[in-house]
Amino acid sequence: MDRRMAQGVITKTGREKLCRAHAGDITLPAVTQMAFGSGGVDGEGAVIATTGEEVSLRAELAKKDIDSHTYPGEATARYSVRLGKVELAGEQISEMGLVDAEGDLVAYKTFLPKGKDGDMEFVFDMDEIF
């Protein structure tokens, strides 16, 4: 596997909730937030592989409410969040996750660092593919 490539996964917590909801034992909580962090790469700058066992970001910087969602393909939900000019300015963002209404991390992704300048807005999309 190329350790420079982005790595994303639905977490074990997310899979367990899907399973219990399909069985009718729980109502699946909505994805309500996207979390951003700087812990997606190791000390040498290689993207850290995801395992699905993650329950939080390695180095969380912020959480934001989801701005919008779409369905760009079969069995795919795309969640979008805009970071304003001053939000996370000066940070190197290299991990992100989807957080449900119960506060659980249900999807997690690592990637090469994206430097956030103070005069730019960023839009982050994260796909949840089933």
Secondary structure, 3 states (H helix, E strand, C coil): CCCCCCEEEECHHHHHHHHHHHCCCCCCCCEEEEEEECCCECCCCCECCCCCCCCCCCCEEEEEECCEEEEEECCEEEEEEEECCCCCCCCEEEEEEEEECCCCEEEEEEEEEEECCCCCCEEEEEEEEC
